[in-house]
Amino acid sequence: MYRIELEHGTTSGRRMIWVNGREVLRRDWMFKLVGEDTFHIDQTRCIIRVDPAPGFKYEYSLYIDGKSHEQYTEDMTRQYRLWLYTCDTAAEAAQEYRIMLKLDTLSLYVNDELRTEE
């Protein structure tokens, strides 16, 4: 899972994009406040699109691999099953695990790493 953040400075003309707190794109002094910005997460192409909305407002859209965020999420839901598990023991701090099962191959991923049985 990734956290994508956008700063759209409508007075400064600045656009910044962060992925999981790491800056991946910075544009200063943009005179055109609408348009697209492209960045990559691993090998996946992502686009944030800024469109004008009525009343000096803006609409923001995220595209992943050429699909809208909604369509991409729907496609992934058909291909994977996902569980979030928190292991909370008294001796240690709570640990979170993201467990994914790819339905067509039955591949198991824990925190995005493929698990293989030996």
Legacy VTK file of the C-alpha trace (Angstrom):
# vtk DataFile Version 3.0
C-alpha trace
ASCII
DATASET POLYDATA
POINTS 118 float
0.000 0.000 0.000
1.210 3.475 -0.806
0.301 6.888 0.527
0.295 9.498 -2.253
0.113 13.165 -1.279
-0.229 16.221 -3.510
0.445 19.855 -2.676
-1.187 22.141 -5.222
-0.234 25.732 -4.477
-2.748 27.770 -6.419
-1.112 31.080 -5.466
2.538 29.976 -5.562
2.177 27.806 -8.671
3.980 24.968 -6.895
3.097 21.301 -7.261
4.719 18.640 -5.114
4.017 14.908 -4.918
5.121 12.591 -2.112
4.896 8.800 -2.013
5.108 7.363 1.506
6.574 10.656 2.714
9.335 10.747 0.058
9.263 13.586 -2.448
9.014 12.230 -6.006
8.135 15.402 -7.935
8.517 19.139 -7.414
7.539 21.892 -9.819
7.901 25.509 -8.786
6.377 28.575 -10.381
3.958 26.846 -12.719
1.767 29.412 -14.446
-0.673 26.781 -15.694
-2.501 25.492 -12.613
-4.214 22.589 -14.411
-2.696 19.628 -16.222
-1.003 16.301 -15.563
2.051 15.275 -13.575
3.608 11.855 -14.165
5.654 9.876 -11.655
6.533 6.237 -11.052
6.056 3.904 -8.107
8.485 1.055 -8.662
7.858 0.302 -12.365
4.256 1.523 -12.377
3.424 4.772 -14.164
1.113 7.087 -12.219
-0.512 10.353 -13.242
-2.142 13.003 -11.081
-4.446 15.157 -13.132
-5.666 18.593 -12.048
-8.792 19.837 -13.828
-10.725 23.077 -13.353
-14.034 22.925 -11.499
-16.721 25.604 -11.232
-16.061 28.502 -8.887
-12.243 28.713 -8.995
-11.908 25.193 -7.628
-10.050 22.138 -8.864
-10.731 18.428 -9.245
-7.926 15.926 -8.710
-7.697 12.483 -10.333
-5.186 9.668 -9.896
-4.414 7.231 -12.731
-2.371 4.074 -12.183
-1.126 2.087 -15.183
-3.459 4.110 -17.407
-6.544 3.323 -15.295
-8.450 5.552 -12.928
-7.822 4.835 -9.251
-11.313 3.346 -8.961
-10.844 1.030 -11.985
-7.354 -0.012 -10.854
-8.630 -0.833 -7.357
-11.512 -2.835 -8.819
-9.126 -4.814 -11.069
-6.787 -5.554 -8.151
-9.743 -6.694 -6.035
-10.549 -9.313 -8.686
-6.930 -10.557 -8.790
-5.964 -10.544 -5.096
-7.313 -11.096 -1.613
-5.843 -8.854 1.062
-5.660 -9.099 4.842
-4.119 -6.662 7.302
-2.917 -8.314 10.501
-1.554 -6.626 13.624
0.531 -8.779 15.942
0.357 -7.147 19.347
2.390 -8.900 22.022
3.165 -7.491 25.442
6.915 -7.983 24.962
7.186 -6.034 21.684
5.643 -3.085 19.932
2.728 -3.935 17.635
3.782 -5.156 14.193
1.574 -4.814 11.143
1.542 -7.330 8.311
-0.030 -6.993 4.883
-0.874 -10.439 3.510
-1.912 -10.840 -0.142
-2.985 -13.935 -2.035
-2.850 -13.793 -5.834
-5.860 -15.820 -6.908
-4.690 -17.157 -10.284
-1.303 -18.492 -9.083
-2.005 -18.829 -5.338
1.202 -16.871 -4.698
1.420 -15.533 -1.161
2.972 -12.140 -0.374
3.737 -10.822 3.098
4.531 -7.101 3.190
4.954 -7.186 -0.618
7.567 -9.963 -0.532
6.804 -13.263 -2.232
6.856 -16.140 0.252
8.092 -19.510 -0.937
7.978 -22.769 0.938
11.249 -24.628 1.267
LINES 1 119
118 0 1 2 3 4 5 6 7 8 9 10 11 12 13 14 15 16 17 18 19 20 21 22 23 24 25 26 27 28 29 30 31 32 33 34 35 36 37 38 39 40 41 42 43 44 45 46 47 48 49 50 51 52 53 54 55 56 57 58 59 60 61 62 63 64 65 66 67 68 69 70 71 72 73 74 75 76 77 78 79 80 81 82 83 84 85 86 87 88 89 90 91 92 93 94 95 96 97 98 99 100 101 102 103 104 105 106 107 108 109 110 111 112 113 114 115 116 117
